[in-house]
Amino acid sequence: MTNYEKIEKYNALTAELLRLQSIMRESDAHAVKCQKLNLNFAKTYPDDFKQYEQAREEYNKVEQELIELEKIEVEDEVRIPLDGD
């Protein structure tokens, strides 16, 4: 894997984390409301809860991918000199 490829993969994974965080945040208002009213979030808002659970599971997977990506050593890249280099 080249440094460029690693950076591209890193950027894609961090963008996915942000997208998943946004999904999880969408259900926060309902979760807080349920907590204040001592209601079961999963039973009161089953669709929101399911969406949150799926996003959290995917988030954890992507986070693990990032950890594995950080361990990858990049290949030495051949630099082609430009005029004046």
Buried (B, 14 or more C-beta within 10 A) or exposed (E): EEEEEBEEBBEEBEEBBEEBEEBBEEBEEBBEEBEEEEBEBBEBBEEBBEBBEEBBEBBEEBBEBBEEEEEEEEEEEEEEEEEEE
